[in-house]
Amino acid sequence: MDTSVKNIQSAGVPGEDFMQWQEEDLAERLPGMMESRRDAGLEGLVQGLEAVVINTEPERLVPAVEELQGNTGLGIGEHFTDAAYHTYVLGTGGSPSLMIRSRSAGENPFLPYNLAEKARILPNTRLETFIFRALDLDTYVEIQTSMGVRFMTDGVIEAPGYRFIQTLPSLFTGNSLGFIEWKGSDRSFAAAGAQGLPVSDKKVYFPWLSQIHGLDHTATRVRAKERNSAILEFLSLTGYHFDFAVFVKSLNSITSVARLSRDDFAMVFTSGITPYTDDAVSGPTEKFIHSYGTRVHHMAFCTEEIEEVFHELHAHGMEFLVDLVGSREEGLKQTFSMPSPHTMIVNEYIHRYEGFDGFFTRSNVEALTRATGRQ
């Protein structure tokens, strides 16, 4: 694993001193954190992503589910209610699930992260939690607790099909990380005592939806000064490693990628190079954080025949922040939808053509970053 920062790419012009600090600070802190993770015995205890949890306002739960059914290839697997939540689980083969839910009881620990100017209108809405598969959860919790990690519950939660625990929301991202240890092959997310929920029959199947596959990555917007701490915190809690970053200096933005392996879900962090000062000069990334707070900006779905999918989504009412960017020759095409009115999350559709050996292209990162300024 390459833990150097020599593979950071550049594209674009302000904040040279701060950019150098970003590189040097991460290069200095990263090897020690990875060594600490190994020495603590954490390697191998956390595996791939099993699910993400998106919380909505109660009245927007069913519309959010119907919306995702209508613009992705995901179908409803489970639907249940328990003492705390109403939950619909959407999924497709070989992909992490999306748990779309609303709270029915209890306080919202994510509320302080949802009160930025443009987010407070939906104070309970955000992608809250990333749930990773765990092995030997008791050992994992014991080690992390000894290292100062704080969890939402005093101990591991027992459910019929799994054992589970999650961290408090991160001070850097507002996201929580959950860890699930399955008890058997019947992998149900239902808690003890859960009852069934009705399922909407409004979904209309379109053949082109079969070209939209599972979750490729998500991108969390984090503040410039907290970018390195957010990345290192995530790495310390999982089995991921830092892969690379793309600096778009002309837009005051860094896109950083952490990966478990080439074929797994990737965690992306997007931050400013320099901190926010005002909308005019700070660029679209820091402007977004100023308006919406630190949060997941978009979910990216692997997409085949992306030209057809883009055309059909548009024809069926989806609006986009940007047209398709990239080309077959470059090996990659992508686009961003407008943010959902029910989840506030942007959908990215991404097509990597056969033979493409990368994750992003520099030109696509710049075009998509610029498009977020429309929000």
C-alpha positions, -999 to 999 in steps of 0.1 A, spaced: 0 0 0 13 34 -10 9 58 19 28 86 4 12 117 -11 34 118 -42 5 107 -63 -15 138 -56 -24 154 -90 -29 191 -97 -51 210 -121 -55 246 -122 -44 285 -93 -50 302 -55 -37 291 -21 -2 277 -29 10 278 7 -22 262 20 -21 235 -7 15 227 3 4 225 39 -24 201 30 1 178 12 28 179 39 4 176 68 -12 145 54 21 130 44 34 135 79 3 121 97 -7 93 75 21 67 80 18 70 118 -19 65 117 -16 34 95 11 20 118 -11 26 148 -40 8 131 -18 -22 124 -2 -23 159 -36 -21 176 -47 -53 158 -74 -37 138 -64 -49 104 -89 -72 89 -116 -66 115 -136 -42 92 -145 -52 57 -167 -38 29 -197 -15 30 -230 -32 37 -254 -3 37 -259 35 40 -286 50 61 -305 80 47 -329 97 71 -358 118 59 -386 139 73 -415 115 80 -437 130 53 -410 126 27 -401 89 34 -423 73 9 -417 99 -18 -379 94 -13 -383 57 -17 -404 61 -48 -380 86 -63 -350 62 -58 -370 34 -73 -377 55 -103 -342 68 -110 -320 38 -101 -319 1 -106 -326 -5 -69 -357 -24 -57 -372 -27 -22 -360 -57 -3 -372 -52 33 -398 -28 47 -404 -26 84 -411 -4 114 -397 -7 149 -396 13 181 -374 40 166 -377 40 128 -398 33 97 -374 17 72 -373 7 36 -342 -12 24 -334 -8 -13 -308 -29 -30 -295 -47 -60 -271 -76 -65 -235 -70 -55 -241 -35 -41 -244 -20 -6 -280 -14 3 -297 19 8 -317 21 41 -342 49 37 -359 57 70 -375 83 92 -375 85 130 -406 77 149 -392 82 184 -361 95 202 -338 125 197 -318 130 165 -281 130 173 -274 144 138 -295 175 143 -266 199 151 -251 190 117 -283 199 98 -288 235 108 -268 254 81 -288 280 62 -301 259 33 -303 226 53 -324 237 83 -356 236 63 -352 197 64 -336 194 99 -338 156 100 -326 149 65 -292 136 55 -272 105 47 -263 97 83 -245 64 86 -222 41 66 -225 5 78 -195 -17 73 -192 -55 77 -173 -64 108 -155 -96 120 -152 -102 158 -171 -70 167 -164 -74 204 -126 -72 198 -131 -43 174 -151 -23 199 -127 -31 228 -97 -18 208 -114 13 195 -128 22 229 -93 19 244 -82 43 217 -108 69 226 -135 62 201 -170 69 214 -201 49 203 -238 58 205 -245 29 228 -227 15 258 -225 -19 242 -232 -39 210 -269 -41 200 -282 -76 196 -308 -82 168 -322 -115 155 -299 -116 125 -269 -94 135 -249 -75 161 -244 -38 156 -228 -6 170 -221 28 155 -200 58 163 -212 92 174 -214 116 144 -179 128 133 -170 164 143 -154 167 108 -180 152 85 -213 149 106 -213 112 94 -215 81 117 -199 48 109 -218 16 118 -204 -19 121 -225 -50 116 -216 -86 124 -240 -110 108 -252 -140 127 -260 -162 97 -267 -162 60 -302 -146 63 -290 -110 62 -320 -90 74 -316 -55 88 -348 -58 109 -344 -51 146 -361 -73 173 -398 -68 173 -400 -51 139 -433 -52 120 -440 -49 83 -446 -16 65 -468 -13 34 -450 -10 1 -460 15 -26 -473 0 -59 -465 32 -78 -432 20 -93 -433 16 -131 -405 -6 -145 -385 9 -174 -360 -14 -192 -333 12 -192 -333 12 -153 -315 -22 -156 -285 -2 -169 -281 15 -135 -263 -7 -111 -250 -5 -75 -233 22 -54 -199 31 -67 -189 58 -42 -202 87 -22 -186 121 -17 -187 140 16 -180 177 17 -156 187 45 -140 220 54 -106 228 41 -89 229 75 -105 196 85 -99 176 53 -69 157 66 -84 149 100 -116 137 83 -96 113 60 -74 100 89 -104 95 112 -122 74 85 -91 53 79 -85 47 116 -120 32 119 -120 11 88 -97 -11 66 -95 16 39 -63 33 26 -57 67 11 -54 64 -26 -51 98 -43 -63 133 -45 -70 157 -73 -64 194 -66 -85 218 -87 -69 251 -77 -90 273 -101 -121 262 -81 -104 260 -46 -112 223 -43 -96 190 -35 -112 156 -43 -96 129 -21 -103 91 -26 -100 64 0 -104 28 -11 -106 -7 3 -97 -24 -30 -102 -16 -67 -136 -33 -68 -151 -20 -36 -172 10 -27 -149 41 -25 -152 69 0 -146 103 -14 -139 135 5 -142 169 -12 -129 200 5 -116 234 -2 -79 241 -5 -83 273 15 -111 280 40 -143 298 32 -142 336 32 -172 345 9 -192 331 -19 -175 351 -46 -140 338 -41 -142 306 -21 -154 283 -49 -183 258 -51 -171 233 -25 -166 257 4 -197 276 -7 -218 243 -5 -205 237 30 -213 272 41 -248 268 28 -256 231 37 -230 221 63 -206 192 61 -226 163 46 -227 137 18 -232 157 -14 -238 128 -39 -242 91 -43 -226 77 -75 -243 47 -93 -224 25 -118 -242 30 -151 -240 12 -185 -252 28 -217 -251 61 -199 -262 81 -230 -294 62 -231 -299 64 -194 -292 102 -193 -317 107 -221 -344 86 -205 -340 101 -170 -343 136 -186 -373 126 -206 -390 113 -174 -385 145 -155 -351 144 -139 -332 177 -140 -294 178 -140 -267 201 -127 -245 193 -158 -247 175 -191 -227 143 -196 -190 151 -192 -161 130 -204 -159 106 -234 -154 71 -245 -119 81 -256 -111 94 -221 -126 62 -207 -152 78 -185 -185 96 -186 -204 111 -157 -232 135 -148 -249 150 -117 -286 152 -111 -302 182 -93 -304 174 -56 -334 154 -44 -361 175 -27 -366 145 -3 -331 136 6 -311 167 -5 -286 143 -21 -274 145 -57 -273 113 -79 -242 108 -99 -243 84 -128 -209 71 -139 -198 49 -168 -162 36 -169 -156 21 -203 -138 -12 -208 -101 -7 -204 -103 24 -183 -76 19 -156 -84 48 -133 -111 61 -109 -117 97 -121 -102 119 -148 -89 153 -139 -111 171 -165 -143 154 -152 -135 163 -116 -132 199 -126 -164 200 -146 -184 183 -119 -170 205 -92 -179 236 -112 -215 222 -117 -221 221 -79 -220 259 -80 -255 257 -94 -268 246 -60 
